Amino acid sequence: MSKTSKKAPLLVYNVYANSVFKNKIIAQILGREPEKILKRTVETTLADILEDFSNLYYQYIKIKFQIVKVNGQEAYSKFKGHEMTRDYIRSLIRVGTSRVDVFYDVITNDNIHCRIQTLIITAKRVSHSKQTEIRKKVISTYDEKLKNISLDDLVQYMLFGKMASDALEAAKKIYPLKKVEIIKSKILTPWL
């Protein structure tokens, strides 16, 4: 004789982005109980959040949010990180250029630890000593610009291209560059 299953019915939860994105609904997910959807990660593109599909660049940026609070059938999330799509990154790297990766850790003034990965593509191949100079120049620029920044300001600074353009301006004084992109960020401070 089999026992009847007494599972709670599936509910649809609306997931809201944090204040950087004006608390927009970014997804609808299924869940049986509110406790089961806490800590769940939701991924979307910047184009979907901004509802701007005319700008192709926004479709290459995937943003991750982590659900931190559930109220009824409303789930509220916080920014967890972003990543550029692999096919876009692959399209940037060509034969005869050099790839320089810069990893930078920043602690915001609201005490959130974030790791940022910057990709720099040079116009031609460069020596390791030039790559080191470029890294040092970009890190010193980040030290100056990110001294006293909140997480919301940092997210806007990263995602909308200002951070990459500041890095490009600083590093092109050392060697001509083809492209600078902030390809990945990750929040290392746990939300829950």
Disulfide bonds with the S-S distance in Angstrom:
none
